[in-house]
Amino acid sequence: MKAVIQCGGKGLRLRPHTSILPKPLMPIGSRPVLELLLKWLRRNGIKDVCITTGYLGHLIRSVCGDGSQWNIRITYTQEIEPLGTMGPLSLLRQQLDEPFLVLNGDVLTDLNLNQFVNCHRRHQGILTIATATRVMKMDFGVIDETAGRVTEFREKPELSHLVSMGIYLMDPPILDRIPSGIPFGFDDLMFQMLEEGACVNVFKHNGMWLDIGRVEDFLKAQDVEWDEQSPAFAATVAA
């Protein structure tokens, strides 16, 4: 299976750090997050990777090269203008001729890829989204009302949501939905597919998932011990 790692974003949430480094090269301990991600893919049997680049893409090329240092093959695309999260896939129509993995270049997880792939194969549909549950605390008191009368009040409640991990399995026909040369995000793809009634499946992951683009997760990742010999990261957060 081929993997596409999306590394074209500017990492605005991590400024000013990402004024110097692209987000996928932000250090987790002594290693860039992208290196940890590539090693994880290789241990899971993926040897063919395309990295989509835009902002500071030359630095990513300099660090990763052709991938031979990790026994994988890396190719690149370069966006002249930002194409959004899904737009860069339009540059790979000829290469992606079988089911493929797409993931953001700023995620760390112990997701079981075999289970994810099997889930995608079992269910009808050309898109499966890896998801995790995130609990978010509201900063406000929440009011429920009917006809102008308060029916319930919750003081700064914690709300649980199923969220996308930024990891997807896709079949080649999905590329027909992605326009060329214009920005096209994952939200655009989702709205389009749901409006048409197309089948979109989810795989629920209950383990570790860190979005390094968020300051909170970036700091948390520094307290994680990474077992680089494990197919999963086998990470344990230090007490």
N, C-alpha and C positions, 0 to 999 in steps of 0.2 A: 504494500500500500504506500502511496505517495502522501507526503504531508506538506501543507502550505502554512508557513509561519508568517503572520502579518506583523510587519515591523515598520510601517510607514508613518505612524502617528507622531505627533510632536510632544506628547507626554506633558500636557499643560498642568495637570494636577501635581506634578512633581517639580515644577519650577521652584527655585532657579537651577536645580541640579541638571535638569534636562536642557538647559541652555548650552551645556558643554557636551553632554553625552546623550545619545538617543536612549529612550526608556529601556529597550531590551539589553542595553549594556550597563545598566545600573548594577552596582556590585551587591551580591548577597554573600556576606563574608568576604572571601578573597576572589570570588568568581562572578562573572556577569550572569544575570538571570538567563540570558539566551544560551550560554554554555550549559547550564544545568538542564535546560529544556531540551537541547540537542542530545545530550547524553541520555536523558530519559527516553527520548524517541528511539535512539539506537538500541538501548537495552530491551525495548519492546519490539525489536525486529524491523524498525523502519530505517531504511538506508538511503532513501531518495527524498530530498527535502528541497523545496523552493522557498526562499525568503523574499517577501515583497518589501521593497524599501522605498523611502521617499526622503523624509527629513534626516539629514546626517547619515545617509545611506552608505557613504564611502567609509565611515568608521566601522560599520557593521561588516562590510566586505573585508576590511583590513584585519579585523579580529578573527572572523570565521573562515576566510579564504574559501577553498574548494571543499572543505569538510574532511579532508583526508586525515587530519589529526585525530578525528573521532571515528574514522572508518565509515564515513558516510559521504554521499555526493550532494553538494550544495550548488544550486543555481540561483540566480537572482532576477527580479524585475525591478525597474526603477520608474517611479511615477514622476512625470514632469510637473503635473498639477495634482493636488490631492484627489484621490478617487473614492474616499470613504472606506468603510470596512470590507465591503464585498466587491467594489469596483475593480480592485486589482486582479480578481480572478478572471476578468475578461481578457487579460493579457496571456492567459494560460489555457485557452480553449483547446489547443492542439495537444498539449501535454497531459491534460487530465482526462484520460479516456477510460477510466475505471473508478470505482468508489474511492474517495480520497478524504483525508483528514484535514481540517482547517482549524487553526488555533491562533490565538493572540500571542504575541511575543513577550507578554509580561505576566504569564500565568505560571504558577507552580502548584502541582497537585499530585496526589497518589492515586488518581483515577486508574482503574483497571481497564486498559485498552482492549483486552480480549473480550471482556464482558460488554464493553461499549460497542465494539464491532458486531458481536453476536446479536445484541439488541437491535442494531440497525438492520441486520440481515433478516431477522425474524419478522419485522413489522413492515407493512406496506408503506411506501413513501420514499421520497428522494432526499429528505433532510431529517436528521436526528440531532437534537440539542442536548449536550451534557448540562445538567442543572444541579444546583445546590440550594439548600435552604439558608437564607440569611435573616437574622432577626435585627430589626432596626428600631431604635427607641425614638419616639416622637418627642420633639422639643416643646410641644404645646398640649394643652388639655383638649381632648377630642369630644365633640358634642354630636349626639344623634338627635334628630328632631323629626316631628311629624306635624304638619300644618302649623308651624311656628312654635310648637310646644316641645320642650326638651323631654326626651324619653330616656336618655342615658348619657352619663358623663364619665369619661375615663381620663385620669390625670397622667399625662405623659406615658401612654401605654407603649409596650413593645409589640411590634407587628411582625409577623412571620410571612416571608414571601419566597416563592420558588423563583430563582433567578438564573439567567444564562451564565455559564462559566466562561464563555468565550472559546468553547471547544465544540466543533461540529463534525459530523460525518455527512458527506454529500455524495450523491450520484451525479454523473456527468450531465444528465438532462437539466439540472438546475442552472447550468451555465447559460441556457437559452433565455433565462429570466433576467440575466445581468446585462445591462446595456454597456456599450463600449464608449470610452472617452469622456464620461461624465461621472460625477460623484454618485455613489449608490451604496447606502448603508445596510446593515443587517436589519434595521427597523424597516427600511423600504421593502426589503425582501419579505419580511414577515407579514407586513400589511398586505402586500400583493398576494401572497399565497393564501392567507386567511380569507381575503375578500373573494378569492376564486374557489374557496372550499377545498384547497389542496391539503393533502395529509402531511402534517408535521408532527413528529414523535419526540418524546423526551426520554432521557436516561437519567434517573435520579441517583446522584452520587452522595454518599453519606460521610465520606472521608475528608481529607484535607484539601483545601482550595484557597489559594492566596492570589489576589489580584494586585500585582506589584505597582500598578498605576495609581492605587490608592495609598496615600501616605500611611494610614493605619496598618494596612497589610504589608507595606514595604518595611516598616519598623518591626512588625511581628516576625517577618521572615529572617531578620537578623538573629532571632533567638531560637531558630530551628536548627537541629543537627541533621545534616543530610547524609544518608547512607547511599553513596553513589554506586554501590555494587548491586543494589536491589532493583528489580524491574520497576517497582513503584519507588517513590523516593524514600519510603519507610522513614518518614520524618517524624520526629517527636519534638513537640514544643517544650523548651526548657521551662522548668518551674520558676 
